[in-house]
Amino acid sequence: MPACVRFKGWLAWLVLLCLVSPPLWADCCSASVKNAELIRHGQSYLLNAEVNYQLSAKALEALQNGVPLFWEIELQIRQPRAFLWAKTVAQAQIRYRLQYHALLNLYRVDNESAGVVANVSSLAAAFDLMANVTNFHLTDNADFAPTPDTVAAIKVVFDRNALPLPLRPVAYLNQQWYLSSDWSLWPLKN
């Protein structure tokens, strides 16, 4: 067998191994939901949550060079069904944009869902603004009746598609860009 064919075979296996291996940076450099609760308020629910954001070295370098980073907090209320997957009866999103302005030495946090913009002097202060979700109104759930097995779910998703086009392929292949959390589930109280 020619050497170039063997090399291509090994290269294909190496690429496949990199794509299916678990993220090595997931413990140190991803978002996580510390706690979350939904409180009934009339025909709706209010979300209170605390999120922890951590950046990898590559993401921090991109941010310091002016690349905006986007996260979306996804909230769902699900009811299990006998067949297939759970039915999503209500959902909402909160979208954040984080950007560093080197000329002003400021971080800009833009809550695109609420239309609120804040400028702060440190990355820690910027993450504090994004970390605490208080009394977020979930409005589209008036037409369902919660059952004892209804659950609430929350997830933080890093939007790699919002990165500049030359950076996207790197973000999909480099595990330092896996900055999302897993779903957190808890029973919904009436």
Residue frames as a rotation matrix with the C-alpha (Angstrom) as fourth column:
MET 1
0.590 0.808 0.000 0.00
0.808 -0.590 0.000 0.00
0.000 0.000 -1.000 0.00
PRO 2
-0.040 -0.626 0.779 1.46
0.516 -0.681 -0.520 3.41
0.856 0.381 0.350 -0.96
ALA 3
-0.676 -0.352 -0.647 2.59
0.735 -0.257 -0.628 5.67
0.055 -0.900 0.432 1.88
CYS 4
-0.915 0.351 0.199 0.26
-0.330 -0.935 0.133 8.52
0.233 0.056 0.971 0.88
VAL 5
-0.033 0.935 -0.353 -2.79
-0.203 0.339 0.919 6.23
0.979 0.102 0.179 1.17
ARG 6
-0.053 -0.059 -0.997 -1.70
0.850 0.520 -0.077 5.09
0.523 -0.852 0.023 4.65
PHE 7
-0.924 -0.330 -0.195 -1.11
0.383 -0.800 -0.462 8.71
-0.003 -0.501 0.865 5.67
LYS 8
-0.607 0.771 0.194 -4.59
-0.514 -0.567 0.644 9.73
0.606 0.291 0.740 4.46
GLY 9
0.143 0.655 -0.742 -6.11
0.260 0.698 0.667 6.84
0.955 -0.288 -0.071 6.40
TRP 10
-0.349 -0.352 -0.869 -4.33
0.921 0.040 -0.386 7.85
0.171 -0.935 0.310 9.60
LEU 11
-0.993 -0.008 0.118 -5.27
0.000 -0.998 -0.061 11.48
0.118 -0.061 0.991 9.03
ALA 12
-0.246 0.969 -0.034 -8.93
-0.326 -0.050 0.944 10.54
0.913 0.243 0.328 8.59
TRP 13
0.177 0.271 -0.946 -8.87
0.701 0.640 0.315 8.55
0.691 -0.719 -0.077 11.84
LEU 14
-0.702 -0.524 -0.483 -7.20
0.712 -0.497 -0.495 11.43
0.019 -0.692 0.722 13.67
VAL 15
-0.836 0.468 0.287 -9.80
-0.354 -0.859 0.369 13.94
0.419 0.207 0.884 12.44
LEU 16
0.081 0.904 -0.420 -12.64
-0.051 0.424 0.904 11.56
0.995 -0.052 0.081 13.40
LEU 17
-0.098 -0.194 -0.976 -11.14
0.902 0.397 -0.170 11.05
0.420 -0.897 0.136 16.87
CYS 18
-0.952 -0.284 -0.116 -10.90
0.307 -0.876 -0.373 14.82
0.004 -0.391 0.920 17.40
LEU 19
-0.596 0.779 0.193 -14.51
-0.457 -0.527 0.716 15.33
0.660 0.339 0.671 16.34
VAL 20
0.318 0.811 -0.491 -16.04
-0.036 0.528 0.848 12.66
0.947 -0.252 0.197 18.58
SER 21
-0.462 -0.526 -0.714 -13.86
0.694 0.287 -0.660 13.02
0.552 -0.801 0.232 21.67
PRO 22
0.572 0.692 -0.441 -15.39
0.814 -0.417 0.404 14.81
0.095 -0.590 -0.802 24.66
PRO 23
0.625 -0.324 0.710 -14.37
-0.048 -0.924 -0.379 18.42
0.779 0.203 -0.594 25.17
LEU 24
-0.065 -0.760 -0.646 -11.14
0.818 0.330 -0.471 18.60
0.571 -0.560 0.600 27.15
TRP 25
-0.886 -0.319 0.337 -11.82
0.150 -0.884 -0.443 22.18
0.439 -0.342 0.831 28.15
ALA 26
-0.047 0.996 0.079 -15.44
0.229 -0.066 0.971 21.67
0.972 0.064 -0.225 29.24
ASP 27
0.309 0.185 -0.933 -14.71
0.920 0.189 0.342 21.71
0.240 -0.964 -0.112 32.96
CYS 28
-0.345 -0.581 -0.737 -12.68
0.777 -0.618 0.123 24.90
-0.527 -0.530 0.664 33.02
CYS 29
-0.908 -0.214 -0.361 -14.01
-0.011 -0.848 0.529 27.00
-0.419 0.484 0.768 30.18
SER 30
-0.637 0.746 0.193 -17.72
0.445 0.152 0.882 26.60
0.629 0.648 -0.429 29.69
ALA 31
-0.433 0.603 0.670 -20.88
-0.729 -0.672 0.133 28.16
0.531 -0.431 0.730 30.99
SER 32
-0.723 0.294 -0.625 -22.80
0.492 0.854 -0.167 26.47
0.485 -0.428 -0.763 33.76
VAL 33
0.112 0.838 0.534 -26.12
-0.263 -0.493 0.829 27.11
0.958 -0.234 0.165 35.45
LYS 34
-0.874 -0.462 0.154 -25.53
-0.232 0.117 -0.966 27.42
0.428 -0.879 -0.209 39.20
ASN 35
-0.676 0.735 -0.061 -29.20
0.482 0.378 -0.790 27.61
-0.557 -0.563 -0.610 40.15
ALA 36
-0.869 0.494 0.034 -32.52
-0.265 -0.522 0.811 28.41
0.419 0.695 0.584 38.55
GLU 37
-0.674 0.735 -0.069 -36.14
0.509 0.396 -0.764 28.62
-0.535 -0.551 -0.641 39.61
LEU 38
-0.691 0.600 0.402 -39.48
0.145 -0.430 0.891 29.44
0.708 0.674 0.210 38.02
ILE 39
-0.844 0.451 -0.291 -42.00
0.235 -0.177 -0.956 31.24
-0.482 -0.875 0.043 40.21
ARG 40
-0.280 0.835 0.474 -45.67
0.932 0.119 0.341 31.29
0.228 0.538 -0.812 39.26
HIS 41
-0.809 0.063 -0.585 -46.97
0.119 -0.956 -0.268 34.81
-0.576 -0.287 0.766 38.73
GLY 42
-0.043 0.878 -0.476 -50.62
-0.762 -0.337 -0.553 34.89
-0.646 0.339 0.684 37.63
GLN 43
0.907 0.393 0.155 -50.91
-0.170 0.676 -0.717 33.03
-0.386 0.624 0.679 34.31
SER 44
0.645 -0.742 -0.184 -47.17
-0.311 -0.035 -0.950 33.23
0.698 0.670 -0.253 33.73
TYR 45
0.734 -0.530 -0.425 -43.84
0.675 0.496 0.547 32.29
-0.079 -0.688 0.721 35.33
LEU 46
0.810 -0.575 0.117 -40.85
-0.563 -0.817 -0.121 34.39
0.165 0.032 -0.986 36.35
LEU 47
0.650 -0.675 -0.349 -37.32
0.532 0.732 -0.426 33.02
0.544 0.091 0.834 35.96
ASN 48
0.722 -0.615 0.317 -34.60
-0.683 -0.562 0.466 33.68
-0.109 -0.553 -0.826 38.50
ALA 49
0.886 -0.463 -0.021 -31.25
0.440 0.854 -0.278 32.13
0.146 0.237 0.960 37.60
GLU 50
0.565 -0.813 -0.143 -27.55
-0.577 -0.513 0.635 32.41
-0.590 -0.276 -0.759 38.22
VAL 51
0.961 -0.264 0.079 -25.13
0.224 0.579 -0.784 31.48
0.161 0.771 0.616 35.45
ASN 52
0.403 -0.905 -0.136 -21.35
-0.058 -0.174 0.983 31.07
-0.913 -0.388 -0.123 35.63
TYR 53
0.989 -0.142 -0.046 -19.40
-0.052 -0.038 -0.998 32.08
0.140 0.989 -0.045 32.49
GLN 54
0.328 -0.943 0.061 -15.78
-0.051 0.047 0.998 31.08
-0.943 -0.330 -0.032 31.93
LEU 55
0.838 -0.098 -0.537 -13.66
-0.544 -0.232 -0.806 31.78
-0.046 0.968 -0.248 28.87
SER 56
0.663 -0.697 0.273 -10.92
0.692 0.710 0.133 29.65
-0.286 0.101 0.953 27.40
ALA 57
-0.175 -0.836 -0.520 -7.60
0.351 -0.546 0.761 31.24
-0.920 -0.049 0.389 26.43
LYS 58
-0.762 -0.101 0.640 -8.60
0.647 -0.057 0.761 31.35
-0.041 0.993 0.109 22.75
ALA 59
0.240 0.934 0.266 -11.99
0.879 -0.325 0.349 32.96
0.413 0.150 -0.899 23.44
LEU 60
0.573 -0.097 -0.814 -10.40
0.538 -0.705 0.463 35.53
-0.618 -0.703 -0.352 25.77
GLU 61
-0.551 -0.833 -0.061 -7.79
0.427 -0.343 0.837 36.38
-0.717 0.435 0.544 23.14
ALA 62
-0.509 0.442 0.739 -10.50
0.784 -0.115 0.610 36.87
0.354 0.890 -0.288 20.51
LEU 63
0.583 0.765 -0.275 -12.54
0.805 -0.496 0.326 39.05
0.113 -0.411 -0.905 22.89
GLN 64
0.261 -0.580 -0.772 -9.50
0.433 -0.644 0.630 41.19
-0.863 -0.498 0.083 23.73
ASN 65
-0.812 -0.556 0.178 -8.97
0.372 -0.258 0.892 41.69
-0.450 0.790 0.416 19.99
GLY 66
-0.707 0.552 -0.443 -12.47
-0.587 -0.807 -0.068 43.10
-0.395 0.212 0.894 19.52
VAL 67
-0.758 0.475 -0.447 -14.40
-0.055 0.636 0.770 39.99
0.650 0.608 -0.456 18.46
PRO 68
-0.240 0.737 0.631 -17.92
-0.961 -0.271 -0.049 40.09
0.135 -0.619 0.774 19.97
LEU 69
-0.964 -0.025 -0.265 -19.08
0.020 0.986 -0.164 36.93
0.265 -0.164 -0.950 21.76
PHE 70
-0.242 0.963 0.119 -22.74
-0.832 -0.269 0.485 35.89
0.499 0.018 0.867 21.96
TRP 71
-0.995 0.089 -0.053 -24.55
0.104 0.847 -0.521 33.67
-0.002 -0.524 -0.852 24.46
GLU 72
-0.272 0.961 0.046 -28.20
-0.619 -0.211 0.756 32.71
0.737 0.178 0.652 24.59
ILE 73
-0.883 0.144 0.446 -29.98
-0.325 0.499 -0.804 31.45
-0.338 -0.855 -0.394 27.69
GLU 74
-0.504 0.723 -0.473 -32.70
-0.389 0.299 0.871 29.06
0.771 0.623 0.130 26.55
LEU 75
-0.773 0.371 0.515 -35.60
-0.477 0.197 -0.857 28.31
-0.419 -0.908 0.024 28.86
GLN 76
-0.519 0.636 -0.571 -38.23
-0.382 0.425 0.821 25.64
0.765 0.644 0.023 28.26
ILE 77
-0.308 0.515 0.800 -41.16
-0.783 0.341 -0.521 24.12
-0.541 -0.786 0.298 30.11
ARG 78
-0.630 -0.040 -0.775 -41.64
-0.591 0.673 0.446 20.49
0.504 0.739 -0.447 29.05
GLN 79
0.207 0.697 0.687 -44.35
-0.864 0.460 -0.206 17.92
-0.459 -0.551 0.697 29.61
PRO 80
-0.798 -0.548 0.252 -43.44
-0.395 0.790 0.468 14.26
-0.456 0.274 -0.847 29.08
ARG 81
0.212 0.829 -0.518 -45.42
-0.977 0.188 -0.099 12.18
0.015 0.527 0.850 26.63
ALA 82
0.616 0.101 0.782 -45.90
-0.298 0.948 0.112 8.44
-0.730 -0.302 0.614 26.40
PHE 83
0.565 -0.413 0.714 -44.16
0.780 0.549 -0.299 8.27
-0.268 0.726 0.633 23.02
LEU 84
0.383 -0.540 0.749 -41.25
0.541 -0.527 -0.656 10.17
0.749 0.656 0.091 21.51
TRP 85
-0.676 -0.723 -0.144 -39.76
0.594 -0.418 -0.687 13.11
0.436 -0.550 0.712 23.36
ALA 86
-0.342 0.528 -0.777 -41.22
0.745 -0.352 -0.567 15.62
-0.573 -0.773 -0.273 25.78
LYS 87
0.276 0.542 0.793 -43.57
0.858 -0.510 0.050 18.31
0.432 0.667 -0.607 24.49
THR 88
-0.824 -0.520 -0.226 -42.27
0.567 -0.770 -0.294 21.88
-0.021 -0.370 0.929 24.85
VAL 89
0.172 0.985 -0.006 -45.24
0.981 -0.170 0.091 23.92
0.089 -0.022 -0.996 26.07
ALA 90
0.993 0.063 -0.102 -43.40
0.072 -0.994 0.086 27.21
-0.096 -0.093 -0.991 26.66
GLN 91
0.197 -0.977 0.084 -40.04
0.974 0.205 0.095 28.61
-0.110 0.064 0.992 25.74
ALA 92
0.999 0.004 -0.053 -38.07
0.001 -0.998 -0.071 31.85
-0.054 0.070 -0.996 25.82
GLN 93
0.275 -0.955 0.111 -34.56
0.908 0.220 -0.357 33.09
0.317 0.199 0.927 25.12
ILE 94
0.882 -0.217 -0.418 -32.31
-0.009 -0.896 0.445 35.79
-0.471 -0.388 -0.792 26.54
ARG 95
0.598 -0.670 0.439 -29.49
0.735 0.241 -0.634 36.81
0.319 0.702 0.637 24.19
TYR 96
0.732 -0.458 -0.504 -26.31
0.085 -0.673 0.735 38.54
-0.676 -0.581 -0.454 25.35
ARG 97
0.686 -0.629 0.365 -23.54
0.418 -0.070 -0.906 40.17
0.595 0.774 0.215 23.36
LEU 98
0.724 -0.562 -0.401 -20.18
0.282 -0.289 0.915 40.80
-0.630 -0.775 -0.050 25.02
GLN 99
0.614 -0.544 0.572 -17.56
0.590 -0.164 -0.790 42.98
0.524 0.823 0.220 23.36
TYR 100
0.246 -0.643 -0.725 -14.34
0.740 -0.358 0.569 44.67
-0.626 -0.677 0.388 24.44
HIS 101
0.888 -0.016 0.459 -13.52
0.296 -0.745 -0.598 48.19
0.351 0.667 -0.657 23.23
ALA 102
0.174 -0.935 -0.311 -9.74
0.980 0.195 -0.039 48.61
0.097 -0.298 0.950 23.47
LEU 103
-0.351 -0.318 0.881 -9.76
0.396 -0.903 -0.169 52.35
0.849 0.289 0.443 22.80
LEU 104
0.238 0.555 0.797 -12.06
-0.546 -0.602 0.582 53.00
0.803 -0.574 0.160 25.76
ASN 105
-0.821 -0.543 -0.180 -10.77
-0.238 0.611 -0.755 50.04
0.519 -0.577 -0.631 27.81
LEU 106
-0.367 0.806 0.465 -14.40
-0.833 -0.063 -0.549 49.04
-0.413 -0.588 0.695 28.46
TYR 107
-0.949 0.253 0.189 -16.49
0.299 0.911 0.285 45.90
-0.100 0.327 -0.940 28.13
ARG 108
-0.558 0.816 -0.149 -19.92
-0.829 -0.542 0.133 46.34
0.028 0.198 0.980 26.60
VAL 109
-0.878 0.401 0.261 -22.72
0.315 0.895 -0.315 43.97
-0.360 -0.195 -0.913 27.63
ASP 110
-0.646 0.694 -0.318 -25.79
-0.753 -0.513 0.412 44.12
0.122 0.506 0.854 25.43
ASN 111
-0.617 0.602 0.508 -28.91
0.176 0.734 -0.656 42.25
-0.767 -0.316 -0.558 26.55
GLU 112
-0.974 0.158 -0.161 -30.42
-0.201 -0.276 0.940 42.06
0.104 0.948 0.301 23.07
SER 113
-0.491 0.841 -0.229 -33.66
0.745 0.541 0.389 40.56
0.451 0.020 -0.892 24.35
ALA 114
0.231 0.574 -0.786 -34.39
0.907 -0.420 -0.040 43.44
-0.353 -0.703 -0.617 26.72
GLY 115
0.514 -0.096 0.852 -32.64
0.547 -0.729 -0.412 46.19
0.661 0.678 -0.322 24.76
VAL 116
0.974 -0.223 -0.036 -30.39
-0.091 -0.533 0.841 47.06
-0.207 -0.816 -0.539 27.73
VAL 117
0.467 -0.880 0.089 -26.75
0.387 0.113 -0.915 48.07
0.795 0.462 0.393 27.19
ALA 118
0.970 -0.240 -0.045 -24.12
-0.055 -0.393 0.918 48.57
-0.238 -0.887 -0.395 29.89
ASN 119
0.418 -0.908 0.004 -20.43
-0.078 -0.040 -0.996 49.50
0.905 0.416 -0.088 29.78
VAL 120
0.986 -0.152 0.072 -18.17
-0.050 0.145 0.988 48.23
-0.161 -0.978 0.135 32.57
SER 121
0.489 -0.867 -0.095 -14.45
-0.869 -0.474 -0.143 48.41
0.079 0.152 -0.985 33.26
SER 122
-0.551 -0.722 0.419 -13.68
-0.747 0.650 0.137 44.73
-0.371 -0.237 -0.898 33.91
LEU 123
-0.559 0.288 -0.777 -14.51
-0.422 0.708 0.566 41.33
0.713 0.645 -0.274 32.48
ALA 124
-0.864 0.239 -0.442 -15.66
0.490 0.600 -0.633 40.14
0.114 -0.763 -0.636 35.90
ALA 125
-0.611 0.669 -0.423 -18.18
-0.192 -0.643 -0.742 43.00
-0.768 -0.372 0.521 36.07
ALA 126
-0.457 0.431 -0.778 -19.38
-0.879 -0.085 0.469 42.16
0.136 0.898 0.418 32.57
PHE 127
-0.678 0.178 -0.713 -19.94
0.053 0.980 0.194 38.52
0.733 0.094 -0.674 33.54
ASP 128
-0.864 0.397 -0.310 -21.75
0.334 -0.008 -0.943 39.66
-0.377 -0.918 -0.125 36.70
LEU 129
-0.490 0.704 -0.514 -24.22
-0.723 -0.658 -0.212 41.58
-0.488 0.267 0.831 34.52
MET 130
-0.276 0.336 -0.900 -24.83
-0.765 0.490 0.418 38.49
0.581 0.805 0.122 32.39
ALA 131
-0.876 -0.260 -0.406 -24.85
-0.037 0.876 -0.481 36.03
0.480 -0.406 -0.777 35.30
ASN 132
-0.804 0.577 -0.147 -27.92
0.237 0.084 -0.968 37.12
-0.546 -0.813 -0.204 37.24
VAL 133
-0.692 0.709 0.140 -31.31
0.064 -0.133 0.989 36.73
0.719 0.693 0.047 35.60
THR 134
-0.888 0.381 -0.258 -34.01
0.249 -0.073 -0.966 38.19
-0.387 -0.922 -0.030 37.83
ASN 135
-0.115 0.978 -0.173 -37.78
0.078 -0.165 -0.983 38.12
-0.990 -0.127 -0.057 37.23
PHE 136
-0.895 -0.145 -0.422 -37.52
-0.410 -0.104 0.906 37.29
-0.175 0.984 0.034 33.54
HIS 137
-0.081 0.991 0.104 -41.12
-0.651 0.026 -0.758 36.98
-0.754 -0.129 0.643 32.35
LEU 138
-0.967 -0.081 0.243 -42.09
0.104 0.744 0.660 33.83
-0.234 0.663 -0.711 30.47
THR 139
-0.567 0.759 -0.320 -45.21
-0.649 -0.651 -0.394 34.99
-0.507 -0.015 0.862 28.64
ASP 140
-0.297 0.479 -0.826 -46.32
-0.866 0.228 0.444 32.26
0.401 0.848 0.347 26.23
ASN 141
-0.917 -0.119 -0.381 -47.42
0.007 0.950 -0.314 29.64
0.399 -0.290 -0.870 28.76
ALA 142
-0.612 0.728 0.310 -51.01
-0.738 -0.383 -0.556 30.67
-0.286 -0.569 0.771 29.58
ASP 143
0.229 0.798 -0.558 -52.55
-0.943 0.324 0.077 27.82
0.242 0.509 0.826 27.55
PHE 144
-0.138 -0.236 -0.962 -51.20
-0.067 0.971 -0.228 24.78
0.988 0.033 -0.149 29.43
ALA 145
0.760 0.368 0.536 -51.93
-0.581 0.012 0.814 23.21
0.293 -0.930 0.222 32.78
PRO 146
-0.311 -0.950 -0.004 -48.83
-0.832 0.274 -0.482 21.97
0.459 -0.147 -0.876 34.63
THR 147
0.743 0.436 -0.509 -48.90
-0.188 0.865 0.466 18.35
0.643 -0.250 0.724 35.70
PRO 148
0.874 -0.411 0.259 -46.83
-0.234 0.112 0.966 16.76
-0.426 -0.905 0.002 38.48
ASP 149
0.326 -0.796 0.510 -44.27
0.687 0.571 0.450 15.54
-0.649 0.204 0.733 35.95
THR 150
0.882 -0.046 0.470 -43.85
0.315 -0.683 -0.659 18.89
0.351 0.729 -0.587 34.13
VAL 151
0.234 -0.885 -0.402 -40.23
0.859 -0.005 0.512 20.04
-0.455 -0.465 0.759 34.17
ALA 152
0.937 -0.133 -0.322 -38.40
-0.232 -0.929 -0.290 23.29
-0.261 0.346 -0.901 33.54
ALA 153
0.438 -0.821 0.365 -35.16
0.860 0.501 0.095 23.26
-0.261 0.273 0.926 31.56
ILE 154
0.897 -0.247 -0.367 -32.47
-0.281 -0.959 -0.043 25.87
-0.341 0.142 -0.929 31.11
LYS 155
0.407 -0.793 0.453 -29.33
0.860 0.500 0.102 25.87
-0.307 0.348 0.886 28.98
VAL 156
0.483 -0.374 -0.791 -26.66
-0.304 -0.920 0.250 28.44
-0.821 0.120 -0.558 28.08
VAL 157
0.603 -0.206 0.771 -25.60
0.727 0.540 -0.424 28.27
-0.329 0.816 0.475 24.43
PHE 158
-0.159 -0.717 -0.678 -22.50
-0.039 -0.682 0.730 29.95
-0.987 0.142 0.081 23.02
ASP 159
0.828 0.558 0.053 -23.31
0.076 -0.018 -0.997 31.10
-0.556 0.829 -0.057 19.47
ARG 160
-0.205 -0.953 0.222 -20.36
0.350 0.141 0.926 30.06
-0.914 0.267 0.305 17.32
ASN 161
0.042 0.288 0.957 -22.30
0.998 0.028 -0.053 31.05
-0.042 0.957 -0.287 14.18
ALA 162
0.944 0.325 -0.054 -22.13
0.326 -0.945 0.015 34.71
-0.047 -0.032 -0.998 15.28
LEU 163
0.197 -0.948 -0.249 -18.33
0.290 -0.187 0.939 34.69
-0.937 -0.257 0.238 15.15
PRO 164
0.190 -0.202 -0.961 -16.61
-0.815 -0.578 -0.040 36.32
-0.548 0.790 -0.275 12.15
LEU 165
0.888 0.330 -0.320 -16.55
-0.460 0.662 -0.592 33.98
0.017 0.672 0.740 9.16
PRO 166
0.158 -0.875 -0.457 -12.79
-0.507 0.325 -0.798 33.23
0.848 0.358 -0.392 9.21
LEU 167
-0.612 -0.413 0.675 -13.00
-0.777 0.157 -0.609 32.17
0.145 -0.897 -0.417 12.87
ARG 168
0.352 0.907 0.233 -16.00
-0.931 0.364 -0.013 29.84
-0.096 -0.212 0.972 12.57
PRO 169
0.583 -0.120 -0.803 -14.23
-0.252 0.913 -0.320 26.70
0.772 0.389 0.503 11.26
VAL 170
-0.560 -0.828 -0.024 -11.66
-0.152 0.131 -0.980 27.00
0.815 -0.545 -0.199 14.03
ALA 171
-0.478 0.449 0.755 -14.44
-0.878 -0.266 -0.398 27.45
0.022 -0.853 0.521 16.61
TYR 172
0.629 0.763 -0.148 -16.15
-0.765 0.642 0.062 24.24
0.142 0.074 0.987 15.46
LEU 173
0.539 -0.478 -0.693 -12.96
0.054 0.841 -0.538 22.18
0.840 0.253 0.480 15.52
ASN 174
-0.595 -0.793 0.133 -11.12
-0.037 -0.139 -0.990 23.64
0.803 -0.594 0.054 18.53
GLN 175
0.032 0.671 -0.741 -12.60
0.736 0.486 0.471 22.48
0.676 -0.561 -0.479 21.79
GLN 176
-0.765 -0.310 -0.565 -11.63
0.613 -0.618 -0.492 25.71
-0.196 -0.723 0.662 23.54
TRP 177
-0.862 0.505 0.043 -14.66
-0.435 -0.782 0.447 27.22
0.260 0.367 0.893 21.79
TYR 178
-0.243 0.797 -0.553 -17.16
0.423 0.600 0.679 24.79
0.873 -0.068 -0.483 23.38
LEU 179
-0.951 -0.202 0.235 -18.46
-0.054 -0.639 -0.768 27.39
0.305 -0.742 0.596 25.83
SER 180
-0.086 0.995 0.057 -22.06
-0.586 -0.097 0.805 26.14
0.806 0.035 0.591 26.22
SER 181
-0.581 0.000 0.814 -23.65
-0.758 0.365 -0.541 24.40
-0.298 -0.931 -0.212 29.18
ASP 182
-0.893 0.403 -0.198 -25.71
0.312 0.874 0.373 21.24
0.323 0.271 -0.907 29.40
TRP 183
-0.033 0.955 0.296 -29.44
-0.176 -0.297 0.939 21.29
0.984 -0.021 0.178 30.06
SER 184
-0.992 -0.088 0.085 -30.39
-0.095 0.118 -0.988 21.73
0.077 -0.989 -0.126 33.70
LEU 185
-0.267 0.942 -0.202 -33.78
-0.012 0.206 0.979 20.23
0.964 0.264 -0.043 34.58
TRP 186
-0.997 0.067 0.034 -35.95
-0.030 0.056 -0.998 20.59
-0.069 -0.996 -0.054 37.65
PRO 187
-0.421 0.906 0.035 -39.61
0.901 0.414 0.132 19.81
0.105 0.087 -0.991 38.46
LEU 188
-0.688 0.290 0.665 -42.03
-0.046 -0.932 0.359 22.70
0.724 0.216 0.655 37.91
LYS 189
-0.787 0.430 -0.443 -43.99
0.551 0.165 -0.818 23.64
-0.279 -0.888 -0.367 41.00
ASN 190
-0.077 0.865 0.496 -47.61
0.849 -0.204 0.488 24.77
0.523 0.459 -0.718 40.61
